[in-house]
Structures are given as structure tokens and as C-alpha cells.
């Protein structure tokens, strides 16, 4: 049975349980090396494990080779994926303008030539790395008009499709470019969301916000997104949070979800990314200064326990649902290509190993599948500032509020 779409109707619907998807064999080269039978098998495996939804990514360069042209063959592949997902009982959340992914920024050549550049992330375009900067999506009319075109044509292709759950306006966009001001961010949201809704009146829209959008003011945060989106999404990973209590600190996740909702005046939140990179051996400890991330790996059993705790905490916080990162470890044949050539930990976030065998975390997921959403009163007494004060200095307030969140009395404790 297809899951309910996320809404604000209360606690009667299921807690959505999803997974972020790239095929193990191709990683981010999926759309160019599309194999329908492989994808169909993967989706069937996902559904059989208790998941009800899949978030997938439209690599921008593959879907829009020129600003005035969307690739019809890629749209056909997208529709085929939606058909297969629907047949498996899954809903999909396609993510537009991808964009940032696992440590690189994948950008069409026509969207390069600007001054935007986050030097933490390499830029990949036309099959190779480039030192060029990006044009600003929020200010450059050629780029944002192209994005409106892609949003509209993709939404037209899936308009009314039974498997469509919602559209995501990008994956951690602030790691690519940031709006010059809040006004340009609001206009961009209005244009892109409007293009989708013009093509499909029933379409729901969100945007892939992440932890760093709360750690600093990037001029498109929860309050801004809530003005254009039907619900909000958040991504969080304790392995990347210096203020967390270690790599398996599951309380980071509900904290981020509650903070996101509070900043957006109570908007509904789907936690659309969380997970851990794993290894079978014990004794590896996280070291955030490790360049390739190999020392971030967490033993599979510990990751499974974390997954179960995280799902329970996210449900208790009132989230619409949660989506694991990610489907499967990437096949060794992909490790020589960016981002996996340098981002070693990104190779092993999967719930299945590259050989297809399941990891222990899947047992925790299967046990949780089908749970009803828990939507009740949310304790926010640990928040002692106004949203405007938080936004003015998030680097100070976020870690401080997390300490207050962890120290708060828990219902039922003595």
C-alpha cells in the first residue's frame, strides 16, 4: 500500500519510513547508465524491508544539458522509476538541481563561470573536475530561468502520478551557492515552487535543508522555506557536529527537527537524511580531521543500535517520518571517481553492502516499519531565545541550546 502524503492532519497517518537512493553499481552515474531491471530489483528490495518511500536525485547536468533544454530521455527514465516504485508500493520524492552530493558539487557547464565557490567541495562538470566558480542561482536570471524550466517540465512529466509523494527543491543547496539576501531567496522559492504547482496542482513541495543551515545564517533557513513549502525537511549527522556527544548521539536528530519546526513557527518536519558510514571491524574511532573520513567509520552493530534509537526519537519528536542515508554501499568500481575517490566514508553509508547482503541496521528498520506517527505536545522549554535572536548568532545559540536540550528533565524520570 502506498504511504500517505505528509500533511498536518494529526497523528492518524503512518510515520513515513524512507531511504535515499543511488544504485550501488553506478552511484551518481545512475541516470546516464540507467538499468531498468537493476532499479526495479532495488526498489523491490527496499519495499520488502518495510520502507514506504524513496528519495532520489535528478543530477542537474544529465537532466538539463542546456539552459533552454530538458532531456526528454531522462524524463522518460524518471517516469519509468515512478512506475516501478508505484508497482512496488513506494512513493518517491524526486530532488531537483542536484547539485551538492556527498562532497562534490555536480554542476552543468552552462551554470559555471561565476564567483560562488565553497572550497571544501570540488566542482564536477562535464565528467571532470574544474576550478571554475558557480553562477548564483538566486541572482543570475539565466540560471534561475533554467531551473524554472526544469522544475516545470519534470513536474509535468509526473503530474498526477500515484507514486509521487513530494518534490524536493534541492539537496543542501547552500553548499553550492547562497542567496545574496533573503529577498532573492524568497523569490527563487516562489518561482521554482510555482513552476511545479502550475504543472501539478496536487504536488507537494519541500527543500533539502541541512544542519549547516541552522549552524549559520545562510539566508535561506526554515522560516524562509516555510513560506513556499508544504512541509520542511532536515538532514543531520552527529559525525559532522562538533557539538554532538559522539558519532552515535541520536539526540542530535530530534533536536535539529524541533529547532527547525520552531524557527518556522511550527511547520511540519520530515527528517529526510540520517545515517552512519560503517565497517565490520571494531576499534575504528571517529576523527573529524581525517581527510578521507576512513576513521569516521562505525562498527555495523553500533550503527544498527543507533538507527533504532534515532527512529524512536524522531517519531517521539513529532516528525512526519525519517529517511535513511542511504540504500547501499557503493561498488568498488566507483571508488576511483569523485566524490568517492577522496570521501572514503561516503562509500559505506548503505543499509546493504555492495555485495547485496543486508547490514544489521535493516533489522531495526523492519521492526519499526508501519509505526503510526506520534504527534503530540512538544516540549520546547529548553529554548530561551526568540527566533530572531537565534538567527542573529546561530553559532553561539545552537550548541548552547543543545546542551539545554540534553539536560532538560525527561517525562517519567525521577
C-alpha positions as CSV (number, residue, x, y, z in Angstrom):
1,X,0.0,0.0,0.0
2,X,1.3,3.4,-0.9
3,X,2.0,5.7,2.1
4,X,0.0,8.8,2.9
5,X,1.4,12.1,1.7
6,X,2.9,14.2,4.5
7,X,0.4,16.7,5.9
8,X,-0.7,18.4,9.1
9,X,-3.7,16.3,9.7
10,X,-2.6,15.0,13.1
11,X,-1.4,11.6,14.3
12,X,-3.6,9.3,12.2
13,X,-1.2,8.6,9.4
14,X,1.9,6.4,9.4
15,X,5.3,7.6,10.4
16,X,6.9,7.7,6.9
17,X,9.9,5.4,6.6
18,X,12.1,6.0,3.6
19,X,15.6,5.7,2.1
20,X,17.8,7.8,-0.1
21,X,18.6,6.0,-3.3
22,X,21.6,5.7,-5.7
23,X,22.3,2.3,-7.2
24,X,25.4,0.6,-5.8
25,X,26.8,-0.2,-9.2
26,X,26.7,3.3,-10.6
27,X,26.5,5.7,-7.7
28,X,25.9,9.2,-9.1
29,X,26.2,8.0,-12.7
30,X,22.8,6.3,-12.4
31,X,20.8,8.3,-14.9
32,X,23.5,8.1,-17.7
33,X,24.0,4.4,-17.1
34,X,20.4,3.6,-16.3
35,X,19.4,-0.1,-16.0
36,X,15.7,-0.5,-15.6
37,X,15.9,-4.1,-14.3
38,X,18.5,-3.2,-11.7
39,X,16.4,-0.3,-10.4
40,X,13.3,-2.5,-10.3
41,X,15.1,-5.1,-8.3
42,X,16.5,-2.4,-5.9
43,X,13.0,-0.9,-5.4
44,X,11.5,-4.3,-4.7
45,X,14.2,-5.0,-2.1
46,X,13.5,-1.6,-0.5
47,X,9.8,-2.3,-0.3
48,X,10.3,-5.8,1.1
49,X,12.3,-4.4,4.0
50,X,9.4,-2.2,5.3
51,X,10.2,1.1,3.6
52,X,7.3,3.1,2.1
53,X,9.2,5.9,0.3
54,X,12.3,6.7,-1.6
55,X,14.1,10.0,-2.1
56,X,16.0,10.2,-5.4
57,X,18.1,12.8,-7.2
58,X,17.9,14.3,-10.6
59,X,21.5,15.1,-11.5
60,X,21.2,18.6,-13.0
61,X,23.7,18.1,-15.8
62,X,22.0,14.9,-17.0
63,X,18.5,16.3,-17.0
64,X,19.3,19.8,-18.3
65,X,22.2,19.8,-20.7
66,X,21.5,23.4,-21.8
67,X,19.6,26.1,-20.0
68,X,16.8,26.0,-22.6
69,X,16.6,22.3,-23.0
70,X,15.5,19.5,-20.6
71,X,16.5,16.0,-21.8
72,X,13.3,14.1,-22.8
73,X,15.0,10.7,-22.4
74,X,15.9,11.5,-18.8
75,X,12.3,12.5,-18.1
76,X,11.2,9.2,-19.6
77,X,13.6,7.4,-17.2
78,X,12.2,9.3,-14.3
79,X,8.6,8.3,-15.2
80,X,9.8,4.7,-15.5
81,X,11.3,4.9,-12.0
82,X,8.0,6.3,-10.7
83,X,6.1,3.5,-12.4
84,X,8.3,0.8,-10.8
85,X,8.1,2.5,-7.4
86,X,4.3,2.6,-7.6
87,X,4.2,-1.0,-8.6
88,X,6.3,-1.8,-5.5
89,X,4.1,0.2,-3.2
90,X,6.5,3.0,-2.8
91,X,6.2,6.8,-3.1
92,X,9.1,8.9,-4.5
93,X,10.5,12.3,-3.6
94,X,12.5,13.5,-6.6
95,X,15.1,16.1,-5.8
96,X,15.8,18.8,-8.3
97,X,19.0,20.7,-9.2
98,X,21.5,18.1,-7.8
99,X,23.8,19.8,-7.2
100,X,25.6,19.1,-4.0
101,X,26.2,15.4,-3.4
102,X,28.5,13.6,-1.0
103,X,31.3,16.1,-1.0
104,X,31.2,17.4,-4.6
105,X,29.1,19.9,-6.5
106,X,27.7,18.5,-9.7
107,X,27.0,21.5,-12.0
108,X,26.3,21.8,-15.7
109,X,29.0,23.7,-17.7
110,X,26.5,26.4,-18.6
111,X,25.9,27.2,-14.9
112,X,29.6,27.8,-14.3
113,X,31.7,31.0,-14.7
114,X,30.6,32.8,-11.6
115,X,32.3,33.6,-8.3
116,X,30.4,31.3,-6.0
117,X,32.6,28.5,-4.5
118,X,32.7,26.6,-1.3
119,X,36.3,25.4,-1.3
120,X,35.5,22.4,0.9
121,X,33.8,20.9,-2.2
122,X,35.2,20.1,-5.6
123,X,33.2,21.0,-8.6
124,X,32.5,18.3,-11.1
125,X,31.2,19.2,-14.6
126,X,31.3,17.5,-18.0
127,X,32.8,14.4,-16.5
128,X,35.8,16.2,-15.0
129,X,36.8,18.4,-12.1
130,X,37.0,22.2,-12.7
131,X,38.4,25.1,-10.7
132,X,35.6,27.3,-12.0
133,X,33.1,29.0,-9.7
134,X,29.3,28.8,-9.9
135,X,26.9,31.4,-11.1
136,X,24.5,32.3,-8.3
137,X,21.1,30.5,-8.8
138,X,19.2,33.2,-6.9
139,X,20.6,36.2,-8.7
140,X,21.5,35.1,-12.2
141,X,18.4,35.1,-14.5
142,X,19.8,32.6,-17.0
143,X,20.3,30.1,-14.2
144,X,17.0,30.6,-12.3
145,X,15.0,30.7,-15.5
146,X,16.6,27.4,-16.5
147,X,15.7,26.0,-13.1
148,X,12.1,27.1,-13.5
149,X,12.1,25.3,-16.8
150,X,13.4,22.0,-15.3
151,X,11.0,22.2,-12.4
152,X,8.0,22.7,-14.6
153,X,8.9,20.1,-17.2
154,X,9.8,17.5,-14.5
155,X,6.5,18.2,-12.7
156,X,4.6,17.9,-15.9
157,X,6.1,14.5,-16.6
158,X,4.9,13.2,-13.2
159,X,1.7,15.2,-12.8
160,X,-0.9,13.1,-11.1
161,X,1.4,10.0,-10.8
162,X,0.2,7.8,-8.0
163,X,3.8,7.3,-6.7
164,X,4.7,11.0,-6.5
165,X,4.9,12.0,-2.8
166,X,6.6,15.4,-3.0
167,X,9.2,17.4,-4.9
168,X,12.4,18.5,-3.2
169,X,13.9,21.8,-4.5
170,X,17.5,20.7,-3.9
171,X,19.9,18.8,-1.8
172,X,21.7,21.1,0.7
173,X,21.8,23.9,-1.9
174,X,23.7,26.2,0.4
175,X,26.8,24.0,-0.1
176,X,26.7,25.1,-3.8
177,X,25.6,28.8,-3.7
178,X,23.9,31.0,-1.1
179,X,21.3,33.7,-1.8
180,X,22.7,37.2,-1.7
181,X,19.8,38.2,0.6
182,X,16.5,36.9,1.9
183,X,14.5,38.6,-0.7
184,X,16.3,36.8,-3.6
185,X,15.8,33.5,-1.7
186,X,12.1,34.1,-1.3
187,X,11.7,35.0,-5.0
188,X,13.6,31.8,-6.0
189,X,11.4,29.7,-3.8
190,X,8.3,31.3,-5.2
191,X,9.4,30.8,-8.8
192,X,10.5,27.2,-8.6
193,X,7.7,26.0,-6.3
194,X,5.3,27.9,-8.5
195,X,6.5,26.2,-11.7
196,X,5.8,22.8,-10.0
197,X,2.4,23.8,-8.8
198,X,1.4,25.2,-12.2
199,X,2.1,21.8,-13.7
200,X,0.5,19.8,-11.0
201,X,-2.0,21.4,-8.6
202,X,-1.7,18.5,-6.2
203,X,2.1,18.5,-6.0
204,X,3.7,19.0,-2.6
205,X,7.0,20.9,-2.3
206,X,9.8,20.9,0.2
207,X,13.5,21.7,0.1
208,X,16.5,19.8,1.5
209,X,17.8,21.9,4.4
210,X,20.7,20.6,6.4
211,X,22.4,21.0,9.7
212,X,24.7,23.8,8.5
213,X,21.6,25.9,7.5
214,X,21.0,26.0,11.3
215,X,24.6,26.3,12.4
216,X,24.9,29.6,10.5
217,X,22.6,32.0,8.7
218,X,22.8,31.1,5.0
219,X,19.9,33.4,4.2
220,X,17.5,30.5,3.3
221,X,16.6,28.8,6.5
222,X,13.4,27.2,7.9
223,X,11.4,30.4,8.3
224,X,12.2,31.3,4.6
225,X,11.5,27.9,3.3
226,X,8.2,27.6,5.2
227,X,6.7,30.5,3.2
228,X,6.8,28.4,0.0
229,X,6.9,24.8,1.1
230,X,4.2,22.4,2.2
231,X,6.5,20.9,4.9
232,X,10.2,21.2,5.7
233,X,13.0,18.6,5.6
234,X,16.2,18.5,7.7
235,X,19.4,16.4,7.4
236,X,21.6,15.7,10.3
237,X,24.7,13.7,11.1
238,X,26.4,13.6,14.6
239,X,29.7,12.6,12.9
240,X,29.8,16.1,11.4
241,X,28.7,18.0,14.5
242,X,31.5,19.1,16.8
243,X,28.9,19.9,19.5
244,X,27.5,16.3,19.5
245,X,28.2,13.7,22.1
246,X,30.0,11.4,19.7
247,X,29.2,9.7,16.3
248,X,26.2,7.8,17.6
249,X,24.5,10.6,19.5
250,X,20.9,10.1,18.3
251,X,19.5,13.0,20.2
252,X,21.1,15.4,17.7
253,X,18.4,14.4,15.3
254,X,15.2,15.3,17.2
255,X,16.9,18.4,18.5
256,X,17.5,19.6,14.9
257,X,13.9,18.6,13.9
258,X,12.4,20.5,16.8
259,X,14.6,23.5,16.2
260,X,13.7,23.6,12.5
261,X,10.0,23.5,13.3
262,X,10.3,26.2,16.0
263,X,12.2,28.5,13.6
264,X,9.4,28.0,11.1
265,X,6.6,28.8,13.5
266,X,5.6,25.2,14.0
267,X,5.9,23.8,10.4
268,X,5.8,20.0,9.9
269,X,9.3,18.4,9.5
270,X,10.4,15.3,7.7
271,X,13.9,14.2,8.7
272,X,15.0,13.2,5.2
273,X,18.6,12.2,5.9
274,X,20.4,10.5,8.7
275,X,22.8,7.6,8.8
276,X,26.3,6.4,9.5
277,X,29.2,5.1,7.5
278,X,30.0,1.6,8.7
279,X,32.7,-1.1,8.8
280,X,32.6,-4.7,10.0
281,X,35.7,-4.3,12.2
282,X,35.7,-2.8,15.7
283,X,38.2,-0.4,17.0
284,X,37.9,2.4,14.5
285,X,37.2,5.7,16.2
286,X,35.9,8.9,14.5
287,X,38.5,11.6,13.8
288,X,36.9,14.6,12.1
289,X,40.3,15.8,11.0
290,X,40.8,12.7,8.9
291,X,40.9,13.9,5.3
292,X,39.3,10.9,3.6
293,X,37.0,10.1,6.5
294,X,38.1,6.4,6.9
295,X,38.4,6.9,10.7
296,X,34.7,8.0,10.8
297,X,33.5,4.5,10.2
298,X,31.3,3.0,12.9
299,X,31.0,-0.8,13.5
300,X,27.9,-2.2,12.0
301,X,26.3,-3.3,15.2
302,X,26.7,0.1,16.8
303,X,25.2,1.7,13.7
304,X,22.2,-0.6,13.9
305,X,21.6,0.3,17.6
306,X,21.9,4.0,16.7
307,X,19.4,3.6,13.9
308,X,16.8,2.1,16.2
309,X,17.2,4.8,18.8
310,X,17.2,7.5,16.2
311,X,13.9,6.3,14.6
312,X,12.3,6.2,18.0
313,X,13.5,9.7,19.0
314,X,12.4,11.2,15.7
315,X,9.0,9.7,16.0
316,X,8.6,10.9,19.6
317,X,9.6,14.4,18.4
318,X,6.6,14.6,16.1
319,X,8.3,14.3,12.8
320,X,6.4,13.3,9.7
321,X,8.9,10.5,9.2
322,X,12.6,9.7,8.5
323,X,14.7,8.7,5.5
324,X,17.9,6.8,5.9
325,X,21.1,7.6,4.1
326,X,21.4,5.5,2.1
327,X,20.3,2.4,0.1
328,X,23.6,0.6,-0.4
329,X,27.4,0.8,-0.2
330,X,28.9,1.7,-3.5
331,X,30.6,-0.9,-5.6
332,X,34.5,-0.7,-5.6
333,X,34.4,0.1,-9.3
334,X,33.0,3.5,-8.4
335,X,35.7,4.4,-5.8
336,X,38.1,5.9,-8.3
337,X,35.6,8.7,-9.3
338,X,34.7,11.8,-7.4
339,X,33.5,12.1,-4.8
340,X,34.3,8.5,-3.7
341,X,38.0,8.8,-4.6
342,X,38.6,11.1,-1.7
343,X,35.5,10.8,0.5
344,X,36.2,7.3,1.8
345,X,33.5,7.3,4.4
346,X,30.9,8.1,1.7
347,X,31.4,4.6,0.2
348,X,29.8,2.8,3.2
349,X,26.6,4.6,4.4
350,X,24.5,1.8,2.8
351,X,21.9,-0.4,4.5
352,X,23.0,-3.1,2.2
353,X,26.7,-3.9,1.5
354,X,27.9,-3.6,-2.1
355,X,27.6,-7.4,-2.5
356,X,23.9,-7.1,-1.8
357,X,24.0,-8.6,1.7
358,X,22.0,-6.7,4.4
359,X,23.6,-4.9,7.3
360,X,22.3,-5.3,10.9
361,X,20.5,-1.9,10.8
362,X,17.9,-3.4,8.5
363,X,16.5,-5.5,11.4
364,X,15.9,-2.3,13.4
365,X,14.1,-0.7,10.4
366,X,12.0,-3.8,9.7
367,X,10.9,-3.8,13.4
368,X,9.9,-0.1,13.2
369,X,8.1,-0.3,9.8
370,X,4.4,0.6,9.9
371,X,4.5,2.6,13.1
372,X,1.9,5.3,13.5
373,X,3.0,8.9,13.6
374,X,3.2,10.3,17.1
375,X,2.1,13.9,17.1
376,X,1.6,15.5,20.5
377,X,2.6,18.4,22.6
378,X,6.3,19.3,22.1
379,X,8.4,20.3,25.0
380,X,10.3,23.5,23.9
381,X,11.1,24.8,27.4
382,X,14.8,24.4,26.7
383,X,14.6,27.2,24.1
384,X,15.3,30.5,25.9
385,X,15.7,32.9,23.0
386,X,13.4,34.3,20.3
387,X,13.9,33.1,16.7
388,X,15.3,36.5,15.7
389,X,17.9,36.3,18.4
390,X,18.9,32.7,17.3
391,X,19.2,33.7,13.7
392,X,21.4,36.7,14.6
393,X,24.0,34.4,16.2
394,X,23.3,30.7,15.5
395,X,26.9,29.7,16.1
396,X,26.5,30.7,19.7
397,X,23.0,29.6,20.3
398,X,22.8,26.2,18.6
399,X,25.4,24.4,20.7
400,X,24.2,26.1,23.8
401,X,20.6,25.1,23.2
402,X,21.7,21.6,22.5
403,X,23.3,21.4,26.0
404,X,20.0,22.7,27.4
405,X,18.0,20.2,25.4
406,X,20.1,17.3,26.7
407,X,19.9,18.5,30.3
408,X,16.2,19.0,30.3
409,X,14.0,16.8,32.5
410,X,12.6,13.8,30.6
411,X,9.0,12.9,31.2
412,X,8.7,10.0,33.6
413,X,12.2,10.4,35.1
414,X,12.6,10.8,38.8
